[in-house]
Amino acid sequence: MREFVERGEALVPFVLSFPNEDFDAFLSRLAACSRGEGIPPGFVAHSTFFLVQNGAEVVGVSNLRHQLTEKLRHEGGNIGYGVRPSVRGSGLATVLLRHTLDRARQIGLSEALLTCAKDNIASVRTILRNGGELLSEEYLESRGEVVQRYAIGLNGSPR
C-alpha cells in the first residue's frame, strides 16, 4: 500500500483503505464482508483476494462484489483490482482478474461488469485480455473523466 500512497494514487480496491495495523482483525473484517456481515448501507457482500508472489509478497488485490446496486451498475461494477506500481507491466493484473473472474463464476455470476477510466490503458487492456466487451462510456462529472463499462461473460460463451 505504501507504493500507492508514495505515488499519490488511490488505494484500489477500496478495501485497502480499511485499518490494517492488526492484520488478523483486517482479515476477519474481510471475511465478514464476504458473508455480508457488517456492511454499511448501500454496500453489498464482497470478497477480497490477494495475489502473492514468492510466497509472501502481496503484489495485487482484487475485490469481487457479489451483486450490483444501481450505483455499481453505473460505476464500480462487480470487480475492482489493483497491482503494486513496482510490478505493473508484467501481466499480473491479467492473472489477478482471471482468478477473480473464476471466483465470480464459482459464486454463480453469469456475467461480470467492470468499469475503468478510458485513459487507464493498462486496465482497459487487462479487461480486454480477459474477454471484456465494451458496453458504454460516459463522462462522469464527479470524477472529471470518461468511464468505460465492460461486460465479461462467465458461462463459457460470448455475451
C-alpha positions in Angstrom: 0.0 0.0 0.0 2.9 2.2 0.7 3.8 2.3 -3.1 0.3 3.6 -3.9 0.5 6.3 -1.3 4.0 7.4 -2.3 2.8 7.8 -5.9 -0.2 9.7 -4.8 -2.6 7.0 -6.2 -5.9 6.0 -4.8 -6.0 2.7 -3.0 -7.7 0.2 -5.3 -9.6 -1.8 -4.4 -11.3 0.3 -1.7 -10.7 -2.4 1.0 -7.1 -1.4 1.1 -8.2 1.7 3.0 -9.6 -0.4 5.8 -7.5 -0.2 9.0 -4.9 -2.9 8.8 -2.4 -2.4 11.6 -3.9 -5.5 13.2 -3.7 -7.9 10.2 -5.7 -10.6 11.8 -8.5 -8.1 12.5 -8.2 -6.9 8.9 -8.7 -10.4 7.6 -11.6 -11.0 10.0 -13.3 -7.9 8.6 -12.8 -9.0 5.0 -14.2 -12.5 5.9 -17.3 -10.8 7.5 -17.7 -8.7 4.4 -17.7 -11.8 2.2 -20.6 -13.1 4.3 -22.5 -9.8 4.0 -21.9 -9.0 7.7 -21.2 -5.5 9.0 -21.6 -3.9 5.6 -22.5 -0.2 5.5 -25.8 0.8 3.9 -25.5 1.0 0.1 -22.7 -1.6 0.0 -23.1 -5.3 -0.9 -21.3 -8.5 0.2 -17.9 -8.6 -1.3 -14.9 -11.0 -1.3 -11.2 -9.9 -1.4 -8.4 -11.9 -3.0 -4.6 -11.4 -2.7 -2.1 -12.2 -5.5 1.1 -13.3 -3.7 4.5 -13.7 -5.3 7.5 -15.6 -3.8 5.3 -17.0 -1.1 4.9 -13.8 0.9 4.9 -10.7 -1.2 1.4 -9.3 -1.9 1.6 -7.9 -5.5 -2.1 -7.4 -6.2 -5.5 -7.3 -4.6 -8.9 -7.7 -6.1 -12.4 -7.2 -4.7 -15.5 -9.1 -6.0 -18.9 -7.6 -5.3 -21.4 -10.4 -5.2 -24.2 -8.4 -6.7 -24.8 -5.0 -8.2 -26.7 -2.0 -6.9 -27.9 0.6 -9.4 -24.9 2.8 -8.4 -22.5 -0.1 -9.0 -24.1 -0.8 -12.4 -23.2 2.8 -13.4 -19.8 3.0 -11.8 -17.7 0.3 -10.0 -19.2 -2.9 -11.3 -18.5 -6.3 -9.8 -14.8 -6.2 -9.7 -12.1 -3.8 -8.6 -8.4 -4.6 -8.7 -5.0 -3.1 -8.1 -1.4 -4.1 -8.7 1.6 -2.7 -7.0 3.2 0.0 -9.1 6.6 -1.7 -9.0 5.3 -4.9 -10.7 3.0 -3.3 -13.3 3.5 -4.3 -16.9 4.3 -7.9 -16.0 0.9 -9.4 -16.7 0.0 -9.8 -13.1 -3.2 -7.7 -13.4 -4.4 -10.1 -16.2 -3.7 -13.1 -13.9 -5.4 -11.4 -10.9 -8.5 -10.5 -12.9 -8.7 -14.0 -14.4 -8.6 -15.6 -11.0 -11.2 -13.2 -9.7 -13.5 -14.0 -12.7 -13.1 -17.7 -11.8 -14.3 -16.9 -8.3 -17.2 -14.8 -9.7 -18.2 -17.9 -11.7 -18.0 -20.0 -8.5 -20.4 -17.8 -6.7 -22.9 -18.1 -9.5 -22.5 -15.0 -11.5 -23.1 -15.4 -15.3 -21.5 -12.1 -16.2 -19.2 -9.6 -14.6 -19.4 -5.8 -15.1 -16.2 -3.8 -14.8 -15.6 -0.1 -15.1 -12.5 1.9 -15.6 -11.3 5.3 -16.7 -11.0 5.4 -20.5 -7.4 6.8 -20.2 -6.3 3.9 -17.9 -4.9 2.0 -20.9 -3.4 -0.8 -18.8 -6.7 -1.6 -17.1 -8.5 -1.4 -20.5 -6.0 -4.0 -21.9 -6.4 -6.2 -18.8 -10.2 -6.2 -19.2 -10.0 -6.9 -22.9 -7.4 -9.8 -22.4 -10.0 -11.4 -20.1 -12.8 -11.2 -22.7 -14.2 -7.8 -21.9 -16.8 -6.3 -24.3 -17.2 -2.5 -24.2 -20.8 -1.7 -23.3 -20.7 2.1 -23.0 -18.7 5.1 -22.0 -19.7 8.2 -20.2 -18.2 11.4 -18.9 -18.7 11.5 -15.1 -18.6 15.0 -13.7 -17.9 13.6 -10.2 -14.6 12.1 -11.5 -13.8 14.6 -14.2 -13.1 11.8 -16.7 -14.7 9.4 -19.1 -15.6 6.0 -17.6 -16.0 2.9 -19.7 -18.3 -0.1 -18.8 -17.3 -3.6 -19.8 -19.0 -6.9 -19.5 -17.3 -10.3 -19.4 -19.4 -13.4 -19.9 -18.7 -16.2 -17.3 -20.6 -19.1 -18.7 -18.0 -20.1 -21.3 -19.7 -18.5 -24.2 -19.7 -14.9 -25.5 -22.2 -12.5 -24.0 
